[in-house]
Amino acid sequence: MQLLLDAIASAALPTDARRIFHGRGGLHPGCEHWALDVYPPVWVLTSFQPATEEELTTIGTALEQRWSQVAPGQPLNWVYQCRHEGQAVTRVMAGAVPEPHWVTEEGAQYKVNVGRGQNHGLFLDMANGRRWVRDHVTTHPGIRVLNLFAYTCAFSVVALQAGAKQVINLDMSQGALGVGQHNHRHNGLTGASFMAHDLFKTWGKVTRSGPYGLVIVDPPSYQKGSFVATKDYARLLRRLFDLMLPGGHALLCLNAPELGVDFLQDQVRELAPELEFVERVANPAVFADVDDQRSLKVLVYRAPPLA
């Protein structure tokens, strides 16, 4: 646990939401089950195995000491979540969680919920993916974007802030899209549409709305009834090229530790051979992993321009 305590002791005053400590990457021996995030003004400690009360007291004391140094006079708010055997149990350990709870990342604001569930409304490991979208749209203003498996539509927020003409957000979860709509209103954005549909039953509508200058694909790796990467990525890739403008781009994401970069690249070569690989977007440094194949994969592809 000492490496986690060291990370707390050196943490700067948080402004944007971000990860502070990533034990899951395997680079901190003995701390593989710990993760520490901050969704200002709340710290979120996650353990992937049960923690003792003594451990939680030690961590709480470390957080109190550091908080008194970087934010003197301000109350400490922190939450502990144990994820074990398919369950996620959350406890507020000190202070309170704002309601509603809004956080920032590079000037954009997002509504989050750290009090229950495993998905808090903003995936922190995708920060560089969102930055790539912001930079790309900035250099291609006015493009239309298709955001598949949009969740709470963070990609859409940054794309519209950067100058996209329109973003179509598609996700099966009406609740997640509802949060996405809140995110757009809170940031004063227009130009987004929201479709609560199963992609594989909505191809016609998606195709008729295209083609698109940028297609973002960020599916769950295994969600029964929605998307299973090992079989459904292939179904998507067979039709991806038809959704893209000549010279358009696709951002293909995969967060499955058991599937390496080759899984996705091999499928693109086989099923969408027209697409040219451009780059793999690096993950935030704090999410470093002993095996880069296990970490989040964010790959950029480009369609050929008109001859």
C-alpha positions as CSV (number, residue, x, y, z in Angstrom):
1,M,0.0,0.0,0.0
2,Q,3.0,2.3,0.5
3,L,3.1,3.2,-3.2
4,L,-0.5,4.4,-3.1
5,L,0.2,6.4,0.0
6,D,3.2,8.0,-1.7
7,A,1.0,9.0,-4.7
8,I,-1.4,10.6,-2.3
9,A,1.4,12.5,-0.5
10,S,2.6,14.0,-3.8
11,A,-0.8,14.7,-5.4
12,A,-1.3,18.3,-6.6
13,L,-4.5,20.2,-6.0
14,P,-6.9,18.7,-8.5
15,T,-8.8,20.8,-10.9
16,D,-9.8,18.5,-13.8
17,A,-11.1,15.0,-13.2
18,R,-8.2,12.5,-13.6
19,R,-6.6,9.3,-12.2
20,I,-4.1,9.7,-9.5
21,F,-3.0,6.1,-9.0
22,H,-3.3,3.1,-11.3
23,G,-2.4,-0.1,-9.6
24,R,-4.2,-2.2,-12.2
25,G,-1.4,-1.6,-14.6
26,G,0.8,-3.9,-12.7
27,L,3.6,-1.4,-12.3
28,H,3.2,-1.0,-8.5
29,P,3.9,-4.3,-6.8
30,G,1.5,-5.1,-4.0
31,C,-1.0,-2.4,-5.2
32,E,-2.5,-4.1,-8.2
33,H,-6.0,-4.0,-6.7
34,W,-6.0,-0.2,-5.9
35,A,-7.1,2.7,-8.1
36,L,-7.5,6.3,-7.0
37,D,-9.3,8.9,-9.0
38,V,-10.4,12.5,-8.3
39,Y,-13.6,13.9,-9.6
40,P,-13.3,17.3,-7.9
41,P,-14.2,17.9,-5.2
42,V,-14.5,14.2,-4.5
43,W,-11.7,11.6,-4.3
44,V,-12.8,8.1,-5.4
45,L,-10.8,5.1,-4.1
46,T,-11.5,1.8,-5.8
47,S,-10.4,-1.6,-4.6
48,F,-10.8,-4.8,-6.6
49,Q,-10.7,-7.0,-3.5
50,P,-12.1,-6.3,-0.1
51,A,-10.1,-3.8,2.0
52,T,-9.8,-3.9,5.8
53,E,-11.0,-1.1,8.0
54,E,-7.4,-0.5,9.0
55,E,-6.3,0.0,5.4
56,L,-9.2,2.4,4.8
57,T,-8.3,4.3,7.9
58,T,-4.7,4.6,6.8
59,I,-5.7,5.8,3.4
60,G,-8.2,8.2,4.8
61,T,-5.6,9.7,7.1
62,A,-3.2,10.2,4.1
63,L,-5.9,11.9,2.2
64,E,-6.7,14.2,5.1
65,Q,-3.1,15.2,5.5
66,R,-2.5,15.9,1.9
67,W,-5.8,17.8,1.5
68,S,-5.0,20.0,4.4
69,Q,-1.8,20.9,2.6
70,V,-3.2,21.6,-0.9
71,A,-6.6,22.9,0.1
72,P,-6.4,24.3,3.7
73,G,-9.7,24.9,5.3
74,Q,-11.7,23.0,2.7
75,P,-13.6,19.9,3.7
76,L,-12.3,16.5,2.4
77,N,-14.8,14.5,0.4
78,W,-13.9,10.9,-0.4
79,V,-15.7,7.8,-1.5
80,Y,-14.7,4.1,-1.4
81,Q,-15.9,1.5,-3.8
82,C,-15.2,-2.2,-3.5
83,R,-15.6,-4.2,-6.7
84,H,-15.5,-7.9,-6.0
85,E,-17.2,-11.0,-7.4
86,G,-19.3,-9.0,-9.8
87,Q,-20.6,-6.6,-7.1
88,A,-19.8,-2.9,-6.6
89,V,-20.5,-1.5,-3.1
90,T,-19.9,2.2,-2.5
91,R,-19.5,4.1,0.8
92,V,-19.1,7.8,1.4
93,M,-16.1,7.9,3.8
94,A,-15.9,11.6,4.5
95,G,-17.6,14.8,3.5
96,A,-20.3,14.6,0.8
97,V,-20.9,14.2,-2.9
98,P,-22.4,17.2,-4.7
99,E,-25.8,16.7,-6.4
100,P,-25.6,17.4,-9.2
101,H,-21.9,16.7,-9.5
102,W,-20.2,18.4,-12.4
103,V,-16.5,18.0,-13.3
104,T,-14.2,19.6,-15.9
105,E,-11.7,18.3,-18.3
106,E,-9.8,20.7,-20.6
107,G,-12.6,23.3,-20.4
108,A,-15.6,20.9,-21.0
109,Q,-17.9,20.0,-18.2
110,Y,-19.5,16.6,-17.5
111,K,-22.1,15.3,-15.1
112,V,-20.8,12.4,-13.1
113,N,-22.2,10.1,-10.5
114,V,-19.6,8.5,-8.2
115,G,-22.1,7.4,-5.5
116,R,-23.2,4.2,-7.1
117,G,-22.4,1.8,-10.0
118,Q,-19.1,1.1,-11.7
119,N,-19.4,3.7,-14.5
120,H,-19.3,7.2,-13.2
121,G,-20.2,9.1,-16.4
122,L,-16.7,9.9,-17.7
123,F,-14.1,7.3,-18.5
124,L,-10.8,8.9,-17.4
125,D,-8.6,6.6,-19.4
126,M,-10.1,8.0,-22.6
127,A,-8.8,11.6,-21.9
128,N,-6.3,11.4,-24.7
129,G,-8.9,10.1,-27.1
130,R,-11.1,13.1,-26.4
131,R,-8.1,15.4,-26.9
132,W,-7.4,13.7,-30.2
133,V,-11.0,14.4,-31.3
134,R,-10.8,18.0,-30.2
135,D,-7.5,18.5,-32.1
136,H,-8.8,16.7,-35.2
137,V,-12.0,18.6,-35.4
138,T,-10.2,21.9,-34.8
139,T,-8.2,21.2,-38.0
140,H,-11.3,19.9,-39.9
141,P,-14.0,22.4,-38.8
142,G,-17.5,21.9,-40.0
143,I,-17.3,18.1,-40.3
144,R,-20.1,15.8,-39.3
145,V,-19.4,13.1,-36.7
146,L,-21.0,9.8,-35.9
147,N,-20.5,8.8,-32.3
148,L,-21.3,5.1,-31.8
149,F,-21.8,3.6,-28.4
150,A,-21.9,7.2,-27.2
151,Y,-22.6,6.6,-23.5
152,T,-22.8,10.1,-22.0
153,C,-21.6,11.7,-25.2
154,A,-18.3,13.2,-24.0
155,F,-16.8,12.8,-27.5
156,S,-19.7,14.8,-28.9
157,V,-19.2,17.6,-26.4
158,V,-15.5,18.1,-27.4
159,A,-16.3,17.7,-31.1
160,L,-18.9,20.4,-31.0
161,Q,-16.7,22.7,-28.9
162,A,-14.0,22.3,-31.5
163,G,-16.2,23.2,-34.4
164,A,-18.0,20.2,-35.7
165,K,-21.2,21.0,-37.7
166,Q,-23.2,18.0,-36.3
167,V,-22.7,15.0,-34.1
168,I,-25.1,12.0,-34.2
169,N,-24.9,10.1,-30.9
170,L,-26.1,6.5,-30.8
171,D,-26.4,4.3,-27.7
172,M,-28.8,1.7,-26.5
173,S,-29.1,3.3,-23.1
174,Q,-31.7,6.1,-23.0
175,G,-30.5,6.9,-19.5
176,A,-26.9,7.5,-20.6
177,L,-28.0,9.6,-23.6
178,G,-30.1,11.6,-21.2
179,V,-27.0,12.5,-19.2
180,G,-25.3,13.3,-22.6
181,Q,-28.1,15.7,-23.3
182,H,-27.5,17.4,-19.9
183,N,-23.8,17.6,-20.8
184,H,-24.6,19.4,-24.1
185,R,-27.0,21.9,-22.5
186,H,-24.7,22.6,-19.6
187,N,-21.9,23.4,-22.1
188,G,-24.2,25.6,-24.2
189,L,-23.9,23.3,-27.2
190,T,-26.2,22.7,-30.1
191,G,-25.9,20.5,-33.2
192,A,-26.1,17.1,-31.5
193,S,-28.8,14.5,-32.0
194,F,-29.4,11.5,-29.8
195,M,-30.6,8.0,-30.9
196,A,-31.4,5.4,-28.3
197,H,-31.2,2.4,-30.7
198,D,-29.4,-0.9,-31.2
199,L,-26.8,-0.1,-33.9
200,F,-27.2,-3.5,-35.6
201,K,-31.0,-2.8,-36.0
202,T,-30.5,0.8,-37.1
203,W,-28.0,0.5,-39.9
204,G,-30.3,2.0,-42.5
205,K,-31.0,5.1,-40.5
206,V,-27.3,5.6,-39.7
207,T,-26.3,5.1,-43.3
208,R,-28.9,7.5,-44.6
209,S,-27.6,10.2,-42.3
210,G,-24.1,9.7,-43.6
211,P,-21.4,9.7,-44.8
212,Y,-19.4,11.2,-42.0
213,G,-16.0,13.0,-41.8
214,L,-15.3,11.2,-38.5
215,V,-16.8,7.9,-37.1
216,I,-16.1,7.2,-33.4
217,V,-16.5,3.6,-32.3
218,D,-16.1,3.1,-28.5
219,P,-18.1,0.0,-27.6
220,P,-18.2,-2.1,-24.4
221,S,-15.9,-5.1,-24.7
222,Y,-18.5,-7.5,-23.4
223,Q,-22.0,-6.5,-22.7
224,K,-24.5,-9.3,-23.4
225,G,-27.3,-8.1,-25.6
226,S,-25.4,-5.0,-26.7
227,F,-21.9,-5.7,-27.9
228,V,-19.4,-8.6,-27.6
229,A,-16.1,-7.5,-29.1
230,T,-15.0,-10.9,-30.3
231,K,-18.0,-11.3,-32.6
232,D,-19.6,-7.9,-33.0
233,Y,-16.6,-5.8,-34.0
234,A,-16.4,-7.8,-37.2
235,R,-20.1,-7.1,-37.9
236,L,-19.4,-3.3,-37.5
237,L,-16.2,-3.2,-39.5
238,R,-17.8,-4.9,-42.6
239,R,-19.9,-1.7,-42.9
240,L,-17.6,0.9,-41.5
241,F,-16.1,2.1,-44.8
242,D,-19.5,2.8,-46.3
243,L,-20.2,5.3,-43.4
244,M,-17.0,7.4,-44.1
245,L,-16.4,10.3,-46.5
246,P,-13.4,10.0,-48.8
247,G,-10.5,11.1,-46.7
248,G,-12.6,10.7,-43.5
249,H,-11.3,9.2,-40.3
250,A,-12.4,6.5,-37.9
251,L,-11.4,6.3,-34.2
252,L,-11.7,2.7,-33.2
253,C,-11.5,1.9,-29.5
254,L,-11.2,-1.3,-27.5
255,N,-10.9,-1.8,-23.8
256,A,-10.4,-5.5,-23.4
257,P,-7.2,-6.6,-21.6
258,E,-7.5,-10.1,-23.2
259,L,-7.5,-8.7,-26.7
260,G,-4.4,-7.0,-28.0
261,V,-3.9,-4.4,-30.7
262,D,-3.4,-7.2,-33.3
263,F,-7.0,-8.3,-32.8
264,L,-8.4,-5.0,-34.0
265,Q,-5.7,-4.4,-36.7
266,D,-6.1,-7.9,-38.2
267,Q,-9.9,-7.4,-38.4
268,V,-9.6,-4.1,-40.1
269,R,-7.1,-5.5,-42.6
270,E,-9.5,-8.4,-43.4
271,L,-12.9,-6.6,-43.3
272,A,-12.2,-3.0,-44.1
273,P,-9.0,-3.2,-46.2
274,E,-9.6,0.2,-47.8
275,L,-8.8,1.9,-44.5
276,E,-5.2,3.0,-43.8
277,F,-3.8,2.8,-40.3
278,V,-2.7,6.2,-39.1
279,E,-1.7,5.9,-35.4
280,R,-2.4,4.5,-32.0
281,V,-3.4,7.3,-29.6
282,A,-1.2,7.0,-26.4
283,N,-3.1,6.5,-23.2
284,P,-2.5,9.0,-20.3
285,A,0.8,8.3,-18.7
286,V,-0.8,7.5,-15.3
287,F,-2.6,4.5,-17.0
288,A,0.7,2.9,-18.0
289,D,0.6,-0.9,-18.0
290,V,3.3,-3.6,-17.8
291,D,1.8,-5.0,-21.0
292,D,0.8,-2.3,-23.5
293,Q,-1.4,-4.9,-25.3
294,R,-3.6,-5.1,-22.2
295,S,-4.3,-1.4,-21.9
296,L,-6.9,0.7,-23.7
297,K,-6.6,0.6,-27.5
298,V,-7.5,3.8,-29.4
299,L,-6.6,3.4,-33.1
300,V,-7.0,6.0,-35.9
301,Y,-7.8,5.0,-39.5
302,R,-8.3,7.0,-42.6
303,A,-10.4,6.3,-45.7
304,P,-8.7,7.0,-49.1
305,P,-9.4,10.4,-50.6
306,L,-11.1,10.8,-53.9
307,A,-8.9,9.9,-56.8
